[in-house]
């Protein structure tokens, strides 16, 4: 019997890889090991589930069982991989050994919760998976006031979603502007103003220090500035931590993520990594399009046609419907001493911001509101360099 392609994880990257393999080979055996049910769902939908009044069940596109049947996959649901033995090419899950021909880590990333003190510190909610949303959906529905820790991409999307569903929202972030690593100040401040009109309060350049239980299961959020907020639930959207421990225990090279080369191979032979857990060229790319491109390239490699991953500039669509934004490229210098210039075209319909380097080359852009149709031509220009 042919040794199977074995995938650890059942998120977007894992299932895109399965689909890409099956488009090319209908018969190669595939095993998927996952600690949850293995349902197929679109994780970005979690960012607008509240305003859409959706339950966790509403977000499921296909059950794990149905996905496995349709794509001829041997699915091991509720099965946590405990050991990976790369020398003899087997894994251990549930105390059982399973061999593999090629192994793929698609273990994703876990939500980061900043360290806080207080007797309510264990009540912080995260929304990075279907299971997490299922566990939190009732308390989120009942809540009238929600605190969001983090004003990055996900925190901002969640905050607007909660506000659109009628909640009072308080956002806390150590940076001075929203989405500080993605948006120039001009756009970030316009987004903030829109969200303030929706009733969202911002506590920027501040951090949560203590969470204390109040009567009626409410929570007192004590900030480093000395200010205090009383809320019904606290949601952390402060970033992600790639799940690398199993790979690390197996002796593979890890850094922020599982280190891979351009063909997504790890430091171990016949072992690969994809999605939120993989680090390529020093970066973990936690977006859908890199995962999709990675799946298409890796499928070819796994089936005997070594293929390097090529990543063009990719557009990110921010799910903030009251102030829609799309951006691509480098708009914030990785090195703050680097000189970038911004060219802004603004009118009542929206804004277009183009970022250029010292030579005048386009390095990135941000478009908002009714300027969104120009995003595709700008993306084409960005990728023509």
Secondary structure, DSSP 8 states (H G I E B T S, - for coil): ----EEEE--SHHHHHHHHHHHHH-SSS-EEEE-SS---EE-GGGGGGTTTTT--TGGGEEE-HHHHHHHTT-EEETT--EEEEETTTTEEEETTEEEE-SEEEE---EEE-----BSTTGGG-B--SSHHHHHHHHHHHHH-SEEEEE--SHHHHHHHHHHHHTT-EEEEEESSSSTTTTTS-HHHHHHHHHHHHHTTEEEEES--EEEEEE-GGG-EEEEETTS-EEEESEEEE-S-EEE--HHHHHTT--BSSSEEE-TT-B-SSTTEEE-GGGEEETTB---SHHHHHHHHHHHHHHHTT----------EEEE--GGG-EEEEE--S-SSTTS--EEEEEEETTEEEEEEE-TT--EEEEEEEGGGGGGHHHHHHHHTT-
